[in-house]
């Protein structure tokens, strides 16, 4: 066993996220009253990454120690989270005015001590005393900064602060949770209630530090500065993070996958009786001129008209709902699903939709009792409006794809599909933001079933991400843009799909509308463009099954504008 730890200060002392890097159990969070307690017992960690300054200069030149000056430019608008730590003599002052006087005397230009920084001094002194008394621990204890760790996970500075005027910001917390899960931290650890004496943001910061510790153990740590400096007592002066060219989803002992099968199993139990078990239609031999054995999974018959109902219920049944209710941004289907689930649970829902949303989908949202707000021209505009609303009201945001609860909920479709069709070779799945294919591929990961994504030629966020080896922005222009129109799949979807999705094929709009017409003509199924996209891949030849291949095609959405469908059918 090789234990590692990520540590942050908290009200009761220190909150530590600990994991056996050679094992398979998820990280555990515990509070200790003193930093020394971490090194007592057989599970003493080999690496401790701690969010607390280590190494105190005798004099400070500029805006804090060297590491602080180097790290701030990496954090964009989050630069203020990096406090300026004064010289050693000021840190060892026990009264604020005395600390300010000593800091002024030992800094160029003269700089006082912030009140927030002063409150950290007892913990800084605690670590300083331990490392000076036990120098070998300097090879095991490393200073980190959570915001730098999160920025490294994301590839750029974070969008949202974790607090606004001292109060927890739900958007910031959600952003950090998603990044931790995408980095390989077990969702049950990320979403766990913090131990007594620690706040929720303390626990997330400890887990972020743990991610850095994991990389350092594997030799992927980098320091600011490189190499680290030393203070007059020989203690290192550096803030550590990791090389950003490799995220640990596959080799991170905390979990094998960002959304593991047990999480999907738990979601299936949770939403049982709330979401429908939708049927599979097995087609005749030679269907669509193919020599494959084809079946259609009719998720278009789900409550509220799409698979989105699964993720909506899993969110509502697994997360606490505040008095302001829930909020979502949606091209229509996710909004209808959240509105339906909220109505069934007696919860208020506010849904932000883009101007491109079909009238039929907006009407469905209103019919389920939600308040509808037009949030801009495109989906991302609606999401931005939703984010502002959540920040102002404290409502629970239910993201259509970039949340583990949503992905696990959609993953129940894969679980159900496999039970109905245990001999499948391949499944074709339409892709918008990627929540659906993430859930399905997370379920089938490690099996022989090949998951193939289908995107419109004019909306290819997942294919572009897989090509670029990370999420990228794409332009959106497709007949299916109202449901398959995300500009960016985000880090969590990418981390799930990069190894679990076999490949992505692109289909022209003509193939999508042809599939709509075919589903109505041959099966009397009224399906929206996004719901027909997977079949469009088969009809157009974008995906060519092998003879005898057992192919499942997902028909995933029925919220179609009937007037437009009538025009299409002539």
PyMOL commands that set and color helices and strands:
alter all, ss='L'
color gray80, all
select helices_A, chain A and resi 35-39+66-81+88-91+96-105+115-133+135-139+146-154+170-182+187-190+200-217+261-271+287-289+299-301+303-305+308-318+333-345+359-367+379-393+404-420+435-444+461-468+490-500+509-523+529-540+562-569
alter helices_A, ss='H'
color red, helices_A
select strands_A, chain A and resi 3-10+13-20+28-32+47-51+60-61+107-108+141-143+163-164+167-168+221-230+236-242+280-282+293-298+326-330+349-353+371-374+396-397+426-430+450-456+503-507+550-555
alter strands_A, ss='S'
color yellow, strands_A
deselect
rebuild
show_as cartoon
